[in-house]
Amino acid sequence: MAGFTQLFVPGPTNVPETVRQAMNMPMEDMRAPDYPTFTRALFADLQKVFRNETGRAFIFPSSGTGAWESAIINTLNPGDRVLMSRFGQFSHLWVDMAERFGLDVDVVDVEWGTGVPVEIYAEKLAADKEHRIKAVFVTHNETATGVTSDVAGVRAALDAAKHPALLFVDGVSSVGSIDFRQEEWRVDCAVSGSQKGFMLPPGLGFLSVSQRALDVAKDATKNARFYRCYFSFEDMIRANDTGYFPYTPAVQLLRGLRAALDLIAEEGLDNIFERHNRLAEGVRKAVAAWGLDLCAKEPKWHSDTVSAVLAPEGIDSNLIVKRAYEQYQTSLGVGLSKVAGRVFRIGHLGWVNEVMMCGALSATEMALRDCGVKVAPGSGVGAALEHYRLAADQAAIAKAA
Ligand SMILES: *Cc1c(COP(=O)(O)O)cnc(C)c1O
């Protein structure tokens, strides 16, 4: 088929041309004398995206899941009590991992379409006078349901209870796209991956850690009961401090990361967050104009990186996704696990702009009609176009003022 295939799954996301070209390179020596000059700047700039000023960042040749694992095995011990919540496939998988590692997991199950229950966390932390809870987990952006949670609220709950538990955040589909402030919120372990807001192919897991997490990891090493090898902080720190890695790094992806971090710095994090909000709001306007609902129950949960849309009663959302792909060369995200067949997802994160989003909405609208959903032609796309036009105007007016 002619033309581009349109990619609107919430990861892997579209890779900018400059990033792709930066990775089209002859192989290089990862032990070259000048390699540390390259890696030191890379670590420093990666940390900036997390707004982590006093800790450090690790880069693993893994997907985001590897960074989840690294956070757990380096700072905790088997049997440690942790507080988690589950409201989608990704928060579920992190719970599953914690259970498989033998942590004593207190899981709060809440309705899918809502997020981290800050009030329940606050109650549990206040009641835990003996400080048995060692870590509190937050899935910042649940990619399966398009729900963003309140990390600052969880930090406030920890502080109100004067609770020393570590704060872990899954930021795989939020860091670099939605406001995230590791230093200010005192997040101890923040996980991300290359293939979402970082605009790279899959293959790198990022773990940005606080100084406190590093101290706890050192302590945990003394009486370590988890075996640590590939994902060990200690090995990474020893090698990274010299500008190298304990094993072969993904050299091409690291060159791509350099180009992606340059793009992020050029646009500026705050402008990137604003763009994601603008693009997301246009998608939400389209969904409303179609007369459809989001999986996210209330505006406070709305995600600026992915929208999960409920298919009308009696219509299999998989058919809408399949139709968009086969007929209109457009990849939308399917519903996962509990919401399989019920939602389809539109990713609006990373290297995207207004006109690209209108393409995604056009394909969605055609596929909806093809599948028998009675939406008026142009209704959703029209609502988005108008939002984008006015929002661009307002941005220009604000800049000129
Ligand atoms: C994509 C995603 C993951 C999984 O990351 P992988 O890179 O596939 O291991 C975890 N959490 C969230 C919120 C995600 O969106």
The ligand as an SDF file (V2000), in Angstrom:
LIG
                    3D

 15 15  0  0  0  0  0  0  0  0999 V2000
    4.7790   -0.0890   28.2320 C   0  0  0  0  0  0  0  0  0  0  0  0
    4.6320   -0.0660   29.6950 C   0  0  0  0  0  0  0  0  0  0  0  0
    5.3170   -0.9580   30.5190 C   0  0  0  0  0  0  0  0  0  0  0  0
    6.1110   -2.1100   29.9800 C   0  0  0  0  0  0  0  0  0  0  0  0
    7.2760   -1.6850   29.4450 O   0  0  0  0  0  0  0  0  0  0  0  0
    8.1070   -2.6730   28.5240 P   0  0  0  0  0  0  0  0  0  0  0  0
    9.0620   -1.7140   27.9120 O   0  0  0  0  0  0  0  0  0  0  0  0
    7.1500   -3.2780   27.5450 O   0  0  0  0  0  0  0  0  0  0  0  0
    8.7520   -3.6710   29.4020 O   0  0  0  0  0  0  0  0  0  0  0  0
    5.2020   -0.8240   31.8780 C   0  0  0  0  0  0  0  0  0  0  0  0
    4.4280    0.1100   32.4140 N   0  0  0  0  0  0  0  0  0  0  0  0
    3.7390    0.9790   31.6760 C   0  0  0  0  0  0  0  0  0  0  0  0
    2.8890    2.0050   32.3380 C   0  0  0  0  0  0  0  0  0  0  0  0
    3.8140    0.9160   30.2930 C   0  0  0  0  0  0  0  0  0  0  0  0
    3.1260    1.7680   29.5480 O   0  0  0  0  0  0  0  0  0  0  0  0
  1  2  1  0
  2  3  1  0
  2 14  2  0
  3  4  1  0
  3 10  2  0
  4  5  1  0
  5  6  1  0
  6  7  2  0
  6  8  1  0
  6  9  1  0
 10 11  1  0
 11 12  2  0
 12 13  1  0
 12 14  1  0
 14 15  1  0
M  END
$$$$
